[in-house]
Amino acid sequence: MNDSSPSVANYQLGRGILSIGEWVGTTPPVAYTDVGNCPKFEFEVTEELLDHFSARAGTRTKDKTVILETGYKLSFELDEVSRFNLAMFIKGTIVGNTVLANTQLTKEYAIKFISDNPAGPNEKWEFWRCKLSPAGAFGLISDEWSKMSFEAEGLADAANHASSPYFTTTFETTTTTTTTTTAA
């Protein structure tokens, strides 16, 4: 990692492993599940602003902006149709080989992404608490590989992460290509 710009060492070609853990009530996850191949993972910091305008002259001028709300959104695609992944997508419960749809409507998750980039620095992204939603249709018949698209809204976890209640990013000095998984 090179902390100074300009440097071609900072150009990044993103790859990595996405793992998701389930919250149990108000308890953060203790284990994460590797959700398999994730061909797309994006995040966006969000904020709601309130502008103030001066009316002291003929043309109104903006003289102050304050942040009213801040947060983040994630979007990702999974193309491995495991029971765990399908249960997240249809907000279901796994019972044996069956996923019961719409039985976990209030479930929350923690999301961890560990990059393993062929070029550029590697990071560990830990999103403490998220609400997942399907982000489009899941094609049961298609000439393309099936994909489940997700959106996640970030929720604050001040109780467990007071200094950074939404997420943290840690720059890593080595790559990680193995993970601990749980059966789904």
VOGU-3710 file (C-alpha; in Angstrom, 3 decimals, decimal comma):
1> mndsspsvan> 0,000/0,000/0,000  1,193/3,458/-0,864  -0,368/6,203/1,251  0,683/9,054/-0,998  -0,651/10,155/-4,358  0,121/10,212/-7,163  1,147/6,559/-7,387  0,160/3,822/-9,827  0,390/1,425/-6,830  -2,954/2,895/-5,694
11> yqlgrgilsi> -4,852/1,796/-8,834  -7,148/-1,024/-7,849  -8,705/-3,948/-9,701  -11,306/-5,219/-7,256  -11,742/-8,875/-6,294  -12,420/-10,587/-2,992  -14,540/-12,674/-0,651  -17,927/-11,607/0,694  -19,130/-13,133/3,965  -22,390/-12,464/5,772
21> gewvgttppv> -23,361/-13,065/9,391  -26,845/-13,077/10,884  -27,789/-10,914/13,826  -29,815/-12,724/16,498  -32,091/-10,104/18,010  -29,745/-7,390/19,299  -26,693/-9,681/19,277  -24,097/-9,211/16,503  -22,979/-12,296/14,574  -20,203/-14,454/15,941
31> aytdvgncpk> -19,776/-16,404/12,687  -19,901/-15,421/9,036  -20,864/-17,493/5,999  -18,838/-17,232/2,786  -21,622/-16,578/0,248  -19,575/-17,789/-2,736  -18,915/-15,984/-5,985  -19,878/-12,323/-5,833  -19,348/-10,761/-9,285  -20,436/-7,276/-8,112
41> fefevteell> -20,093/-5,490/-4,756  -20,538/-1,726/-4,434  -21,132/0,728/-1,628  -22,237/4,338/-1,447  -22,039/6,790/1,431  -25,344/8,647/1,697  -26,275/11,935/3,275  -29,238/14,255/3,448  -28,384/17,940/3,401  -30,305/21,035/4,445
51> dhfsaragtr> -29,344/24,180/2,573  -29,849/27,714/3,886  -30,252/30,644/1,537  -29,789/34,326/2,244  -32,633/36,570/1,131  -30,665/39,780/1,735  -30,170/40,604/-1,943  -32,029/40,373/-5,243  -30,571/36,962/-6,008  -30,933/34,315/-3,369
61> tkdktvilet> -27,517/32,891/-2,396  -26,667/29,691/-0,564  -24,713/30,580/2,547  -24,762/27,393/4,623  -25,273/23,638/4,275  -25,633/21,217/7,181  -25,783/17,436/7,186  -29,075/16,158/8,626  -28,536/12,455/8,054  -25,710/10,165/7,057
71> gyklsfelde> -25,507/6,467/6,260  -24,613/4,044/3,516  -26,045/1,635/0,965  -24,585/-1,546/-0,463  -25,448/-3,397/-3,645  -24,168/-6,806/-4,614  -24,876/-9,843/-6,752  -24,506/-13,480/-5,813  -24,524/-16,222/-8,420  -24,329/-19,255/-6,142
81> vsrfnlamfi> -27,844/-20,451/-5,341  -27,244/-21,973/-1,903  -29,989/-22,327/0,697  -28,380/-19,562/2,791  -28,224/-17,143/-0,167  -31,748/-17,949/-1,319  -33,087/-17,539/2,238  -31,564/-14,045/2,397  -33,032/-13,184/-1,006  -36,589/-14,347/-0,222
91> kgtivgntvl> -36,347/-13,372/3,472  -36,908/-16,976/4,435  -36,147/-19,616/7,028  -34,184/-22,781/6,208  -35,868/-25,982/7,363  -33,965/-29,008/6,056  -33,938/-28,776/2,251  -36,763/-26,225/2,191  -36,673/-22,440/2,379  -39,870/-20,954/3,789
101> antqltkeya> -40,441/-17,601/2,061  -41,177/-14,296/3,814  -40,692/-15,644/7,339  -37,687/-13,450/8,293  -38,882/-9,979/7,339  -36,991/-8,150/10,100  -33,679/-10,085/9,902  -30,482/-8,019/10,068  -27,004/-8,963/8,890  -23,368/-7,947/9,219
111> ikfisdnpag> -21,344/-7,982/6,012  -17,592/-8,490/5,689  -15,643/-8,056/2,466  -11,965/-8,993/2,294  -10,359/-7,907/-0,940  -7,836/-10,047/-2,789  -6,942/-7,718/-5,613  -4,614/-8,688/-8,459  -3,607/-5,012/-8,587  -3,738/-2,340/-5,926
121> pnekwefwrc> -4,101/-2,275/-2,159  -6,221/-4,776/-0,219  -8,720/-3,853/2,468  -11,067/-5,472/4,933  -14,487/-3,808/4,938  -16,747/-4,562/7,907  -20,332/-3,307/7,706  -21,721/-3,829/11,210  -25,472/-3,931/10,708  -27,548/-4,023/7,521
131> klspagafgl> -31,091/-4,604/6,345  -31,063/-6,663/3,102  -33,630/-6,454/0,310  -33,853/-8,131/-3,089  -32,880/-5,687/-5,844  -34,722/-7,127/-8,793  -36,033/-10,349/-10,202  -34,354/-13,722/-9,894  -34,498/-15,464/-13,270  -35,648/-19,067/-12,974
141> isdewskmsf> -35,428/-19,514/-16,763  -32,669/-17,729/-18,641  -29,868/-18,140/-21,156  -27,568/-16,378/-18,664  -26,149/-17,507/-15,317  -28,675/-16,938/-12,545  -27,899/-14,055/-10,188  -29,517/-12,753/-7,041  -29,194/-8,984/-6,743  -29,289/-7,430/-3,274
151> eaegladaan> -29,446/-3,972/-1,773  -28,516/-3,286/1,818  -29,289/-0,267/3,919  -26,713/0,453/6,604  -27,920/0,743/10,178  -25,881/2,189/13,045  -24,462/-0,149/15,684  -23,359/2,378/18,300  -23,803/-0,153/21,129  -21,015/-2,423/19,841
161> hasspyfttt> -18,975/0,007/17,724  -19,244/3,441/19,333  -16,216/4,933/17,546  -17,441/3,887/14,077  -21,099/2,802/14,246  -21,625/2,089/10,532  -18,517/0,400/9,139  -14,741/0,345/9,120  -12,132/-0,148/6,429  -8,771/-1,633/7,366
171> fetttttttt> -5,895/-1,644/4,898  -4,303/-5,085/4,759  -0,683/-5,815/3,913  -1,303/-9,345/2,622  -3,964/-11,073/0,577  -6,390/-13,575/2,013  -7,839/-16,306/-0,169  -9,138/-18,742/2,444  -12,102/-18,228/4,742  -13,992/-20,089/7,383
181> ttaa> -17,461/-21,038/6,210  -20,562/-22,400/7,800  -22,898/-24,862/6,111  -25,982/-23,435/4,452
//
